[in-house]
Amino acid sequence: MNRTDRLLALILELQRGGTRSAAQLAATFETSKRTIYRDVQALCEAGVPILSTPGQGYALDEGYFLPPLRFTTDEATLLLLGAEFMAQNFDAQYRAAAESAGKKIEAVLPRSSRAEVAYLRDNIHFVTVEALNNPGALEKLRALRGAIIARQAVRFRYHARHSQSGERSGQREVDPYSLAFMSGAWYVTAYDHARRAQRTFRLDRLESLTVLPRTFTRPAHWHYERRDEERQMVVRVLFDPQAGRWAQEARPYYWVDEAARRDGLLMTLRVRQLDEIVGWVLSWGGRVHVLEPEALKKRLAEEAERLLKVYQGEALLP
């Protein structure tokens, strides 16, 4: 990064708010503290109101704003596509905000860039699950977003597909921390009081959502985690050479690693319990061989026997 770019990036970093030490800024821009001292001095001489607090670092005066930015074609396309994606996949209030932001970005684009940006937008599409056309789903998303902002607890009835305790449906009271959109579905990460631990809940599996008057304080150093440490059961499966390629296109959430071998593709996964992976393994039929654990091999054999009985008419589906 040349000095001109770094000076602009330094202003943008400070404009995010808060105080940054010289050491933090040096780490961010991969340079030395002495270089940061010189850059800050140069910005101050240019009239940028940077406040320096001994022992704490640098901050930008709250009343200072950069003049309007000029976006490159790639930057504008990225922002507009992102706005369109949010307009399609969030609730009404944020849809309107995303659409408004997109119009403002289009309005400040140079005329020379508009045609190229419009062409790219017309030919890049996000195809997502239209689950949120359901008014009930939109209402749940809106309520959870409001609860996260207001730091209010919520109560709902949750239907889990898999449960270590065997209880797949029950009442939950949680402190909602964040929302995430993954693989075509919304998830809320929250502190579950009954289990005294952080849990992630899929939005379309919860019912009777109620925002409670009780407020909570989210831990200062909290951040979203996939909670891989809870998935202690290692599963290794070997796909035959023909199926290996297609298995790579259909990696499940529990995927950890894979390695190509002469006899096929070795894939490693981590799960909390066998129920989470049985259906996925069965979907590959005889194209996959389970190497471990033994408990999964036994479970698959039992499922195969059950299927055989069902299709021979000796048993009925429950």
One Martini backbone bead per residue (centre of mass of N, CA, C, O) as a GRO file, in nm:
protein
  318
    1MET     BB    1   0.094   0.038   0.025
    2ASN     BB    2   0.070   0.350  -0.026
    3ARG     BB    3   0.060   0.649   0.131
    4THR     BB    4  -0.204   0.762   0.023
    5ASP     BB    5  -0.378   0.512   0.089
    6ARG     BB    6  -0.307   0.505   0.392
    7LEU     BB    7  -0.425   0.778   0.475
    8LEU     BB    8  -0.715   0.713   0.396
    9ALA     BB    9  -0.740   0.452   0.567
   10LEU     BB   10  -0.689   0.593   0.838
   11ILE     BB   11  -0.940   0.765   0.839
   12LEU     BB   12  -1.146   0.535   0.812
   13GLU     BB   13  -1.065   0.391   1.073
   14LEU     BB   14  -1.129   0.638   1.265
   15GLN     BB   15  -1.431   0.679   1.161
   16ARG     BB   16  -1.548   0.423   1.319
   17GLY     BB   17  -1.440   0.477   1.596
   18GLY     BB   18  -1.271   0.540   1.855
   19THR     BB   19  -0.961   0.416   1.983
   20ARG     BB   20  -0.620   0.414   1.850
   21SER     BB   21  -0.331   0.279   1.855
   22ALA     BB   22  -0.028   0.263   1.712
   23ALA     BB   23  -0.010  -0.046   1.725
   24GLN     BB   24  -0.283  -0.110   1.591
   25LEU     BB   25  -0.230   0.043   1.325
   26ALA     BB   26   0.027  -0.107   1.247
   27ALA     BB   27  -0.112  -0.385   1.225
   28THR     BB   28  -0.328  -0.313   1.015
   29PHE     BB   29  -0.089  -0.183   0.800
   30GLU     BB   30   0.184  -0.319   0.815
   31THR     BB   31   0.368  -0.137   1.014
   32SER     BB   32   0.507   0.115   1.186
   33LYS     BB   33   0.488   0.339   1.438
   34ARG     BB   34   0.654   0.561   1.304
   35THR     BB   35   0.473   0.579   1.053
   36ILE     BB   36   0.218   0.661   1.204
   37TYR     BB   37   0.324   0.925   1.321
   38ARG     BB   38   0.373   1.057   1.043
   39ASP     BB   39   0.085   1.032   0.933
   40VAL     BB   40  -0.061   1.194   1.152
   41GLN     BB   41   0.096   1.454   1.107
   42ALA     BB   42   0.013   1.493   0.810
   43LEU     BB   43  -0.295   1.513   0.865
   44CYS     BB   44  -0.285   1.756   1.056
   45GLU     BB   45  -0.150   1.951   0.846
   46ALA     BB   46  -0.416   1.903   0.650
   47GLY     BB   47  -0.676   1.929   0.876
   48VAL     BB   48  -0.709   1.676   1.042
   49PRO     BB   49  -0.899   1.601   1.340
   50ILE     BB   50  -0.674   1.463   1.553
   51LEU     BB   51  -0.685   1.291   1.855
   52SER     BB   52  -0.458   1.288   2.139
   53THR     BB   53  -0.406   1.030   2.391
   54PRO     BB   54  -0.230   0.954   2.643
   55GLY     BB   55  -0.221   0.597   2.654
   56GLN     BB   56  -0.439   0.544   2.401
   57GLY     BB   57  -0.453   0.752   2.135
   58TYR     BB   58  -0.654   0.776   1.845
   59ALA     BB   59  -0.895   1.026   1.723
   60LEU     BB   60  -1.184   1.141   1.569
   61ASP     BB   61  -1.362   1.392   1.514
   62GLU     BB   62  -1.707   1.381   1.508
   63GLY     BB   63  -1.738   1.629   1.282
   64TYR     BB   64  -1.582   1.450   1.080
   65PHE     BB   65  -1.587   1.429   0.714
   66LEU     BB   66  -1.576   1.293   0.429
   67PRO     BB   67  -1.602   1.324   0.127
   68PRO     BB   68  -1.738   1.203  -0.126
   69LEU     BB   69  -1.721   0.907  -0.285
   70ARG     BB   70  -1.558   0.727  -0.545
   71PHE     BB   71  -1.659   0.472  -0.741
   72THR     BB   72  -1.597   0.197  -0.876
   73THR     BB   73  -1.728  -0.038  -1.065
   74ASP     BB   74  -1.678  -0.272  -0.864
   75GLU     BB   75  -1.784  -0.132  -0.609
   76ALA     BB   76  -2.070  -0.066  -0.708
   77THR     BB   77  -2.157  -0.351  -0.778
   78LEU     BB   78  -2.122  -0.474  -0.498
   79LEU     BB   79  -2.319  -0.284  -0.347
   80LEU     BB   80  -2.572  -0.341  -0.522
   81LEU     BB   81  -2.584  -0.646  -0.480
   82GLY     BB   82  -2.605  -0.631  -0.173
   83ALA     BB   83  -2.870  -0.468  -0.167
   84GLU     BB   84  -3.040  -0.678  -0.320
   85PHE     BB   85  -3.005  -0.911  -0.125
   86MET     BB   86  -3.132  -0.766   0.122
   87ALA     BB   87  -3.405  -0.703  -0.014
   88GLN     BB   88  -3.475  -1.020  -0.042
   89ASN     BB   89  -3.372  -1.119   0.284
   90PHE     BB   90  -3.545  -0.908   0.439
   91ASP     BB   91  -3.722  -0.698   0.589
   92ALA     BB   92  -3.904  -0.423   0.511
   93GLN     BB   93  -3.722  -0.203   0.636
   94TYR     BB   94  -3.449  -0.310   0.504
   95ARG     BB   95  -3.543  -0.311   0.218
   96ALA     BB   96  -3.584  -0.006   0.191
   97ALA     BB   97  -3.291   0.070   0.265
   98ALA     BB   98  -3.153  -0.085   0.034
   99GLU     BB   99  -3.297   0.057  -0.202
  100SER     BB  100  -3.206   0.344  -0.125
  101ALA     BB  101  -2.901   0.294  -0.140
  102GLY     BB  102  -2.893   0.211  -0.437
  103LYS     BB  103  -2.994   0.484  -0.553
  104LYS     BB  104  -2.759   0.657  -0.440
  105ILE     BB  105  -2.531   0.517  -0.586
  106GLU     BB  106  -2.635   0.562  -0.875
  107ALA     BB  107  -2.642   0.883  -0.860
  108VAL     BB  108  -2.303   0.907  -0.820
  109LEU     BB  109  -2.239   0.795  -1.082
  110PRO     BB  110  -2.076   0.794  -1.347
  111ARG     BB  111  -2.179   0.778  -1.666
  112SER     BB  112  -1.947   0.579  -1.764
  113SER     BB  113  -2.041   0.347  -1.541
  114ARG     BB  114  -2.345   0.273  -1.561
  115ALA     BB  115  -2.355   0.066  -1.794
  116GLU     BB  116  -2.167  -0.148  -1.668
  117VAL     BB  117  -2.322  -0.190  -1.406
  118ALA     BB  118  -2.593  -0.270  -1.536
  119TYR     BB  119  -2.487  -0.518  -1.687
  120LEU     BB  120  -2.388  -0.679  -1.439
  121ARG     BB  121  -2.661  -0.684  -1.286
  122ASP     BB  122  -2.816  -0.841  -1.519
  123ASN     BB  123  -2.577  -1.099  -1.492
  124ILE     BB  124  -2.617  -1.112  -1.170
  125HIS     BB  125  -2.734  -1.375  -0.949
  126PHE     BB  126  -2.951  -1.449  -0.675
  127VAL     BB  127  -3.041  -1.775  -0.560
  128THR     BB  128  -3.300  -1.814  -0.327
  129VAL     BB  129  -3.483  -1.892  -0.072
  130GLU     BB  130  -3.843  -1.816  -0.037
  131ALA     BB  131  -3.918  -1.813   0.281
  132LEU     BB  132  -3.976  -1.486   0.333
  133ASN     BB  133  -4.273  -1.469   0.209
  134ASN     BB  134  -4.359  -1.536   0.481
  135PRO     BB  135  -4.510  -1.348   0.718
  136GLY     BB  136  -4.415  -1.507   0.971
  137ALA     BB  137  -4.108  -1.492   0.909
  138LEU     BB  138  -4.088  -1.182   0.898
  139GLU     BB  139  -4.183  -1.134   1.190
  140LYS     BB  140  -3.955  -1.287   1.332
  141LEU     BB  141  -3.723  -1.121   1.220
  142ARG     BB  142  -3.813  -0.847   1.326
  143ALA     BB  143  -3.825  -0.923   1.629
  144LEU     BB  144  -3.528  -1.014   1.659
  145ARG     BB  145  -3.393  -0.756   1.569
  146GLY     BB  146  -3.519  -0.582   1.795
  147ALA     BB  147  -3.404  -0.750   2.036
  148ILE     BB  148  -3.106  -0.706   1.974
  149ILE     BB  149  -3.106  -0.397   1.990
  150ALA     BB  150  -3.262  -0.393   2.288
  151ARG     BB  151  -3.181  -0.635   2.466
  152GLN     BB  152  -3.406  -0.872   2.451
  153ALA     BB  153  -3.575  -1.121   2.549
  154VAL     BB  154  -3.689  -1.453   2.447
  155ARG     BB  155  -3.973  -1.661   2.351
  156PHE     BB  156  -4.000  -2.017   2.249
  157ARG     BB  157  -4.077  -2.277   2.027
  158TYR     BB  158  -3.877  -2.571   1.965
  159HIS     BB  159  -3.771  -2.766   1.669
  160ALA     BB  160  -3.566  -3.037   1.665
  161ARG     BB  161  -3.407  -3.267   1.472
  162HIS     BB  162  -3.179  -3.288   1.695
  163SER     BB  163  -3.116  -3.466   2.019
  164GLN     BB  164  -2.937  -3.559   2.298
  165SER     BB  165  -3.192  -3.577   2.504
  166GLY     BB  166  -3.464  -3.636   2.305
  167GLU     BB  167  -3.571  -3.340   2.302
  168ARG     BB  168  -3.731  -3.178   2.019
  169SER     BB  169  -3.941  -3.015   2.205
  170GLY     BB  170  -3.958  -2.670   2.333
  171GLN     BB  171  -3.909  -2.433   2.567
  172ARG     BB  172  -3.754  -2.105   2.524
  173GLU     BB  173  -3.508  -1.888   2.691
  174VAL     BB  174  -3.343  -1.602   2.544
  175ASP     BB  175  -3.041  -1.430   2.437
  176PRO     BB  176  -3.004  -1.238   2.166
  177TYR     BB  177  -2.716  -1.177   1.950
  178SER     BB  178  -2.761  -1.303   1.645
  179LEU     BB  179  -2.768  -1.291   1.284
  180ALA     BB  180  -2.780  -1.552   1.019
  181PHE     BB  181  -2.712  -1.624   0.671
  182MET     BB  182  -2.747  -1.975   0.572
  183SER     BB  183  -2.824  -2.175   0.325
  184GLY     BB  184  -3.121  -2.025   0.304
  185ALA     BB  185  -3.106  -1.941   0.623
  186TRP     BB  186  -3.202  -1.839   0.939
  187TYR     BB  187  -3.006  -1.748   1.236
  188VAL     BB  188  -2.994  -1.766   1.597
  189THR     BB  189  -2.782  -1.643   1.841
  190ALA     BB  190  -2.785  -1.767   2.188
  191TYR     BB  191  -2.870  -1.760   2.526
  192ASP     BB  192  -2.941  -2.049   2.711
  193HIS     BB  193  -3.077  -2.086   3.022
  194ALA     BB  194  -3.134  -2.391   3.055
  195ARG     BB  195  -2.825  -2.468   2.939
  196ARG     BB  196  -2.602  -2.257   2.992
  197ALA     BB  197  -2.570  -2.173   2.673
  198GLN     BB  198  -2.477  -2.150   2.358
  199ARG     BB  199  -2.706  -2.113   2.076
  200THR     BB  200  -2.850  -2.237   1.764
  201PHE     BB  201  -3.133  -2.115   1.566
  202ARG     BB  202  -3.380  -2.190   1.352
  203LEU     BB  203  -3.629  -1.995   1.238
  204ASP     BB  204  -3.831  -2.227   1.107
  205ARG     BB  205  -3.836  -2.386   1.413
  206LEU     BB  206  -3.993  -2.149   1.541
  207GLU     BB  207  -4.247  -2.065   1.787
  208SER     BB  208  -4.410  -1.839   1.963
  209LEU     BB  209  -4.292  -1.552   1.957
  210THR     BB  210  -4.155  -1.358   2.241
  211VAL     BB  211  -4.105  -1.046   2.368
  212LEU     BB  212  -3.939  -0.944   2.647
  213PRO     BB  213  -3.877  -0.712   2.906
  214ARG     BB  214  -3.620  -0.839   2.950
  215THR     BB  215  -3.286  -0.764   2.992
  216PHE     BB  216  -2.947  -0.761   2.852
  217THR     BB  217  -2.590  -0.845   2.857
  218ARG     BB  218  -2.350  -0.862   2.643
  219PRO     BB  219  -2.063  -0.979   2.600
  220ALA     BB  220  -1.788  -0.799   2.514
  221HIS     BB  221  -1.626  -1.069   2.372
  222TRP     BB  222  -1.827  -1.149   2.177
  223HIS     BB  223  -1.861  -1.410   1.920
  224TYR     BB  224  -1.908  -1.578   1.650
  225GLU     BB  225  -1.966  -1.936   1.659
  226ARG     BB  226  -1.966  -2.280   1.551
  227ARG     BB  227  -1.904  -2.489   1.781
  228ASP     BB  228  -1.687  -2.724   1.723
  229GLU     BB  229  -1.625  -2.827   2.018
  230GLU     BB  230  -1.905  -3.005   2.025
  231ARG     BB  231  -1.772  -3.180   1.784
  232GLN     BB  232  -1.634  -3.495   1.874
  233MET     BB  233  -1.730  -3.674   1.638
  234VAL     BB  234  -1.558  -3.877   1.422
  235VAL     BB  235  -1.587  -3.888   1.059
  236ARG     BB  236  -1.509  -4.143   0.808
  237VAL     BB  237  -1.519  -4.128   0.447
  238LEU     BB  238  -1.539  -4.325   0.134
  239PHE     BB  239  -1.527  -4.238  -0.193
  240ASP     BB  240  -1.561  -4.301  -0.492
  241PRO     BB  241  -1.424  -4.164  -0.771
  242GLN     BB  242  -1.703  -4.070  -0.894
  243ALA     BB  243  -1.829  -3.938  -0.620
  244GLY     BB  244  -1.622  -3.732  -0.512
  245ARG     BB  245  -1.696  -3.477  -0.674
  246TRP     BB  246  -1.994  -3.457  -0.569
  247ALA     BB  247  -1.922  -3.439  -0.268
  248GLN     BB  248  -1.779  -3.158  -0.291
  249GLU     BB  249  -2.060  -3.014  -0.369
  250ALA     BB  250  -2.196  -3.161  -0.082
  251ARG     BB  251  -2.104  -3.033   0.169
  252PRO     BB  252  -2.147  -3.039   0.488
  253TYR     BB  253  -2.150  -2.874   0.786
  254TYR     BB  254  -1.945  -3.114   0.911
  255TRP     BB  255  -1.709  -3.040   0.762
  256VAL     BB  256  -1.332  -3.054   0.762
  257ASP     BB  257  -1.200  -3.274   0.551
  258GLU     BB  258  -0.981  -3.374   0.266
  259ALA     BB  259  -0.865  -3.657   0.049
  260ALA     BB  260  -0.690  -3.780  -0.209
  261ARG     BB  261  -0.716  -4.106  -0.354
  262ARG     BB  262  -0.693  -4.387  -0.537
  263ASP     BB  263  -0.985  -4.497  -0.405
  264GLY     BB  264  -1.058  -4.182  -0.351
  265LEU     BB  265  -1.250  -3.991  -0.110
  266LEU     BB  266  -1.150  -3.848   0.191
  267MET     BB  267  -1.376  -3.774   0.458
  268THR     BB  268  -1.410  -3.531   0.722
  269LEU     BB  269  -1.607  -3.527   1.026
  270ARG     BB  270  -1.819  -3.343   1.270
  271VAL     BB  271  -2.019  -3.454   1.547
  272ARG     BB  272  -2.252  -3.502   1.807
  273GLN     BB  273  -2.434  -3.708   1.637
  274LEU     BB  274  -2.553  -3.948   1.427
  275ASP     BB  275  -2.821  -3.817   1.319
  276GLU     BB  276  -2.675  -3.585   1.152
  277ILE     BB  277  -2.544  -3.810   0.920
  278VAL     BB  278  -2.714  -4.048   0.813
  279GLY     BB  279  -2.874  -3.927   0.573
  280TRP     BB  280  -2.630  -3.838   0.403
  281VAL     BB  281  -2.498  -4.115   0.368
  282LEU     BB  282  -2.746  -4.263   0.242
  283SER     BB  283  -2.764  -4.079  -0.021
  284TRP     BB  284  -2.501  -4.253  -0.150
  285GLY     BB  285  -2.509  -4.534  -0.085
  286GLY     BB  286  -2.259  -4.739  -0.245
  287ARG     BB  287  -2.043  -4.480  -0.280
  288VAL     BB  288  -1.997  -4.529   0.035
  289HIS     BB  289  -1.751  -4.570   0.308
  290VAL     BB  290  -1.730  -4.644   0.638
  291LEU     BB  291  -1.459  -4.620   0.871
  292GLU     BB  292  -1.579  -4.409   1.089
  293PRO     BB  293  -1.754  -4.529   1.320
  294GLU     BB  294  -1.893  -4.817   1.431
  295ALA     BB  295  -2.171  -4.697   1.510
  296LEU     BB  296  -2.242  -4.606   1.218
  297LYS     BB  297  -2.240  -4.877   1.081
  298LYS     BB  298  -2.466  -5.000   1.252
  299ARG     BB  299  -2.683  -4.788   1.187
  300LEU     BB  300  -2.689  -4.834   0.878
  301ALA     BB  301  -2.767  -5.131   0.888
  302GLU     BB  302  -3.039  -5.084   1.030
  303GLU     BB  303  -3.159  -4.899   0.809
  304ALA     BB  304  -3.137  -5.103   0.577
  305GLU     BB  305  -3.326  -5.314   0.702
  306ARG     BB  306  -3.570  -5.130   0.724
  307LEU     BB  307  -3.597  -5.068   0.422
  308LEU     BB  308  -3.634  -5.357   0.327
  309LYS     BB  309  -3.900  -5.407   0.481
  310VAL     BB  310  -4.063  -5.183   0.357
  311TYR     BB  311  -4.023  -5.283   0.043
  312GLN     BB  312  -4.142  -5.582   0.132
  313GLY     BB  313  -4.394  -5.531   0.335
  314GLU     BB  314  -4.306  -5.589   0.660
  315ALA     BB  315  -4.327  -5.272   0.699
  316LEU     BB  316  -4.414  -4.965   0.852
  317LEU     BB  317  -4.428  -4.652   0.863
  318PRO     BB  318  -4.454  -4.428   1.135
   0.00000   0.00000   0.00000
